[in-house]
Amino acid sequence: MAYGTVKDHYRQELKGIKEAGLYKQERFIHSPQKADIAVEYPPSSPLANVVNFCANNYLGLSSHPDVVAAAHAGLDERGYGMSSVRFICGTQDIHKILERKLSEFLGMEDTILFPSCLDANGGLFEAVLESEDAIIADKLVHASIVDGMRLCKAQQYIYKHLNMDHLESKLIEASQDCRHKMIITDGVFSMDGDVAPLDEICALADKYDAMVAVDDSHASGFMGRTGRGVHELKNCMDRVDVITTTLGKALGGASGGCVSGRKEIVELCRQKARPYLFSNTMPPVIVSAAIKVLDILSHSTKRRDKLEWNTRYFRDKIEQAGLIVRGETPIVPVMLFNAQLTQDFSKDLYYEGIYAVGFFFPVVPKGQARIRIQLSADHDREHLDKAIAAFTKIGEKYGILGLDKKEIIAKYGD
Ligand SMILES: *Cc1c(COP(=O)(O)O)cnc(C)c1O
């Protein structure tokens, strides 16, 4: 067996990852996912009680008692596992109910569930586009869209992030020799918390006869007046052809994803999308809980309203404290620009009881390091005030309050 030499190679590679500062160390959480969590970090150290600002638990539903109760009921009434893919013997009545409720919530004709949104993005493009077609993507789309595009034979065009002039030039280019065109963008981008100008994208799509697809994983449930997503926020609910989204973030946070859209597109996915055909069906426990989530959200906008309030409050206070933020969503990047400063800042926050991670190269471009805060409807005013106080205290310690980007870089480098 030749593993001996392979092993050395792998160990070298792992060492390289560590030396480059890219080794990802997990932190162990000893409590349910919510605003207050107990964390073991570093491994084997005593538990720290911290306020969580890095979950995608936007609506605070991940451990909501009604959702947990619905999960129990699903388990009791429909069992634990289906031991099948959907088209053989893995479709229960509740899978169809969830698909119908997602269609209603998102305002689309039909919906197909996937084991995850990564799988939805992995299956969609190959199912509906061929080599005569073109796919035109924002440069910063999610990794799973990049993977889905790799699996699909359509010609690929990339436009500069949020740049509508560049999108238009790519649409003109693609129009010369392509049959069908599909534009794909994230609704909300996870690193900067910025929002795709979906109304403008739809206008360009009309002009150049293209379909519009949006991955609303960081938007479904809370963006827009009733939380339908970025298409609601940008007033183009009837103009988007396809939405992919996840049940693993605001919508309960367990797992699962979907493609929701024009009924022919959904039907083609049911016939052709490989993650749908060849991976196990979503378990009843999650399906049942997800139905409850959609019932809660269809009934009241209380949670997204609170999240919106939290977002405005936190962003205003952090700016007033003299720190720099970007974007406009519950994803709040607090810009520090320097990688080492970001790591130190994040560690200091942790010792102040605030759990928020730093991002630096290569996750974001060099000189763009930041702490990313993700707000939740589970956060109360006290949680936010505690974080604002900690940011202010640590910002003062490093002497960066009130400094602009140039001044911080002059002080710490980029
Ligand atoms: C999180 C995320 C996904 C992956 O969702 P999963 O259901 O966890 O696979 C896909 N796209 C975007 C934009 C995301 O943010």
The ligand as a Tripos MOL2 file, in Angstrom:
@<TRIPOS>MOLECULE
LIG
   15    15     1     0     0
SMALL
NO_CHARGES

@<TRIPOS>ATOM
      1 C1        -25.6300   29.2400    2.5310 C.3       1 LIG1
      2 C2        -25.7920   29.4060    1.0780 C.ar      1 LIG1
      3 C3        -25.9840   28.3110    0.2380 C.ar      1 LIG1
      4 C4        -25.9180   26.8980    0.7370 C.3       1 LIG1
      5 O1        -27.0810   26.5550    1.4110 O.3       1 LIG1
      6 P1        -27.1690   25.1030    2.0820 P.3       1 LIG1
      7 O2        -28.6250   24.8260    2.1370 O.co2     1 LIG1
      8 O3        -26.5200   25.2130    3.4110 O.co2     1 LIG1
      9 O4        -26.4560   24.1680    1.1830 O.co2     1 LIG1
     10 C5        -26.2030   28.5530   -1.1010 C.ar      1 LIG1
     11 N1        -26.2120   29.8080   -1.6060 N.ar      1 LIG1
     12 C6        -26.0020   30.8840   -0.8190 C.ar      1 LIG1
     13 C7        -26.0290   32.2480   -1.4260 C.3       1 LIG1
     14 C8        -25.7820   30.7130    0.5380 C.ar      1 LIG1
     15 O5        -25.5650   31.7820    1.3040 O.3       1 LIG1
@<TRIPOS>BOND
     1     1     2 1
     2     2     3 ar
     3     2    14 ar
     4     3     4 1
     5     3    10 ar
     6     4     5 1
     7     5     6 1
     8     6     7 2
     9     6     8 1
    10     6     9 1
    11    10    11 ar
    12    11    12 ar
    13    12    13 1
    14    12    14 ar
    15    14    15 1
@<TRIPOS>SUBSTRUCTURE
     1 LIG1         1 GROUP 0 **** ****
